[in-house]
């Protein structure tokens, strides 16, 4: 599948924004979490702290910069591209990750029945699909790809003389994907399956950096999770 073309409505030049370093705060909070004793790590509120710190940093950054929507990649005129590229990307990743969970992990002897007890499994199906999943996709993408990746890319751009490297932002991409995959709530909820979020974060991050369009990653995220949720839920129901 061909990569989507760069968005004509490019964000405001990242070098002019203030407080891009605030995106380092959720990374520091994540690292701090893993330094805590296991008794503290088990507490849900502490698991959610890195995300809460990130949203607080996002709020502060929003108050100190103009043109927030385009900086985050929220370009409403790019809606058709969001569906054109986000929908098939979500279907492909959803199918791939479903196969990894139900076939690869199963053949490796990994028991996925714990998924029946996750908070997501307790939500009624008609609320989870599509409303709750779409809401999660919006907030997660706004946080990890819009704010964290975008601001880290702004910081990284000041270190490269190469236009190509500034556009690729490899360090920002890697750090944001790792922060996403090792988010404490993610790890504690999905256990060994959290590794799937690493390549998701890399793919969604590359799309965000390549196109400047966060709407694509929001659609891809929502479609992928809906596919996985329905497939895994059905498989667990059949097994029981």
C-alpha positions in Angstrom: 0.0 0.0 0.0 1.4 3.4 -1.0 2.1 5.9 1.8 -0.2 8.8 2.0 1.1 12.0 0.5 2.3 14.7 3.0 -0.5 16.9 4.1 -0.7 20.3 2.3 -1.8 21.9 5.5 1.5 21.4 7.3 1.6 22.3 11.0 3.1 25.6 12.2 6.9 25.4 12.0 7.8 23.3 15.1 10.9 25.4 15.9 8.7 28.4 16.9 6.7 26.6 19.6 7.2 27.0 23.4 7.5 24.3 26.0 8.2 21.3 23.7 10.3 19.9 26.5 7.1 19.4 28.6 6.7 16.1 26.6 9.7 14.8 28.6 7.6 14.8 31.7 5.4 11.7 30.9 8.6 9.9 29.9 10.2 10.7 33.2 7.0 9.6 35.0 7.0 6.3 33.2 10.7 5.7 34.1 9.9 6.7 37.7 7.0 4.1 37.8 9.4 1.3 37.0 11.7 2.3 39.8 9.0 2.0 42.4 8.5 -1.1 44.6 6.0 -3.6 43.3 3.4 -2.8 46.0 3.1 0.8 44.6 3.3 -0.4 41.0 0.2 -2.5 41.6 -2.0 0.6 42.4 -4.2 1.7 39.5 -3.8 5.4 40.2 0.0 5.1 40.1 -0.2 3.1 36.9 -2.3 6.0 35.4 0.1 8.7 36.6 2.2 9.0 33.4 -0.9 9.5 31.3 -2.3 12.1 33.8 1.1 13.9 33.8 1.0 13.9 30.0 -2.5 15.4 29.8 -1.5 18.0 32.4 1.6 18.9 30.3 -0.5 19.0 27.2 -2.9 21.5 28.9 0.1 23.7 29.9 1.6 23.5 26.5 -1.8 24.4 24.9 -2.0 27.5 27.0 1.4 28.8 25.9 1.2 28.2 22.1 -0.9 29.5 19.2 -2.2 27.3 16.4 -2.7 24.2 18.6 -4.9 22.2 16.3 -2.4 22.1 13.3 0.5 21.6 15.6 -1.2 18.4 16.9 -2.1 17.3 13.4 -5.8 18.0 13.8 -6.5 19.3 10.3 -10.2 18.9 9.7 -9.9 19.5 5.9 -7.8 16.3 5.8 -10.7 14.2 6.9 -11.0 12.3 3.6 -7.4 11.2 3.8 -8.1 10.0 7.4 -10.6 7.5 6.1 -8.7 6.7 2.9 -5.5 5.7 4.7 -6.6 5.1 8.3 -9.3 2.6 7.6 -7.2 0.1 5.5 -4.2 0.6 7.9 -6.5 -0.3 10.8 -7.8 -3.4 9.0 -4.3 -4.6 8.2 -2.9 -4.1 11.7 -6.1 -5.5 13.3 -5.9 -8.6 11.2 -2.1 -9.0 11.8 -2.4 -8.5 15.6 -5.4 -10.7 15.9 -3.4 -13.5 14.2 -0.4 -12.8 16.6 -2.7 -13.1 19.6 -4.8 -16.0 18.7 -2.3 -18.1 16.7 1.3 -17.1 17.5 0.9 -16.6 21.2 -1.4 -19.6 21.5 1.2 -21.8 19.8 3.8 -20.5 22.2 1.7 -21.7 25.1 0.6 -18.2 26.2 -2.7 -18.1 28.0 -4.8 -15.2 26.9 -7.9 -16.0 29.1 -6.9 -13.2 31.5 -8.3 -10.8 28.9 -11.8 -11.8 30.1 -11.0 -9.9 33.4 -9.6 -6.7 31.9 -11.6 -3.4 32.4 -12.3 -3.4 28.7 -14.0 -6.8 28.9 -16.3 -5.6 31.6 -17.8 -2.9 29.4 -21.0 -3.9 27.6 -20.3 -4.8 23.9 -22.6 -2.1 22.4 -20.9 0.6 24.5 -17.4 -0.7 23.9 -18.0 -1.0 20.1 -17.7 1.5 18.7 -18.1 4.4 21.2 -15.7 3.5 24.0 -13.0 2.3 21.6 -13.3 5.4 19.4 -13.1 7.6 22.5 -10.0 5.8 23.6 -8.4 6.2 20.2 -9.0 9.9 20.2 -7.4 10.5 23.6 -4.5 8.0 23.2 -3.5 9.4 19.8 -3.9 13.0 21.0 -1.6 12.1 23.9 1.1 9.8 22.3 1.2 10.9 18.7 -0.2 14.4 18.8 1.5 15.7 22.0 4.4 13.4 23.0 5.7 12.5 19.5 5.0 15.9 18.1 6.8 17.8 20.9 9.7 15.4 20.9 10.1 15.8 17.2 10.1 19.6 17.8 13.0 19.2 20.2 14.8 16.7 18.0 14.6 19.1 15.0 17.0 21.5 16.7 19.7 18.9 16.7 19.7 17.8 13.0 21.1 19.7 10.1 19.7 17.2 7.7 16.2 17.9 6.5 15.5 14.2 6.0 16.5 13.4 9.6 14.4 16.3 10.9 11.4 14.9 9.0 12.0 11.4 10.2 12.7 12.3 13.8 14.0 8.8 14.6 14.7 9.4 18.3 11.3 11.0 18.9 9.6 8.2 17.0 11.4 5.5 19.1 10.9 7.2 22.4 7.2 7.8 21.8 6.6 4.2 20.7 8.4 2.8 23.8 6.5 5.1 26.1 3.3 3.9 24.5 4.2 0.2 24.6 5.5 0.4 28.2 2.8 2.7 29.6 2.2 1.2 33.1 -1.5 0.8 32.7 -1.0 -0.9 29.3 1.5 -3.3 30.7 -0.5 -4.2 33.8 -3.7 -4.6 31.8 -2.5 -6.6 28.8 0.6 -8.2 30.3 2.8 -9.8 27.7 0.6 -8.6 24.9 1.7 -5.1 25.5 4.6 -5.7 23.0 2.1 -5.5 20.2 1.8 -1.8 21.0 5.4 -1.3 20.1 5.0 -1.8 16.4 1.7 -0.1 16.5 3.3 2.9 18.0 6.1 2.9 15.4 3.7 2.6 12.4 1.2 5.2 13.7 4.1 7.5 14.6 5.6 7.2 11.1 2.2 8.0 9.6 1.9 11.0 11.9 5.4 12.3 11.0 5.0 11.6 7.3 1.6 13.2 6.8 1.2 15.7 9.7 -2.3 14.3 10.0 -3.3 12.9 13.4 -6.8 12.0 12.1 -5.3 9.1 10.1 -3.8 7.5 13.2 -7.0 8.1 15.2 -9.0 6.2 12.5 -6.4 3.5 12.2 -6.2 3.0 15.9 -10.0 2.8 16.3 -10.5 0.4 13.4 -7.6 -1.9 14.5 -8.8 -2.1 18.1 -12.4 -2.8 17.0 -11.2 -5.7 14.8 -9.0 -7.1 17.5 -11.6 -6.7 20.3 -14.4 -8.4 18.3 -12.2 -11.3 17.1 -10.6 -12.0 20.5 -13.8 -11.6 22.4 -15.5 -14.1 20.0 -12.6 -16.6 20.3 -12.8 -16.5 24.1 -16.5 -16.9 24.1 -16.3 -20.0 21.8 -13.5 -21.5 24.0 -15.6 -21.1 27.1 
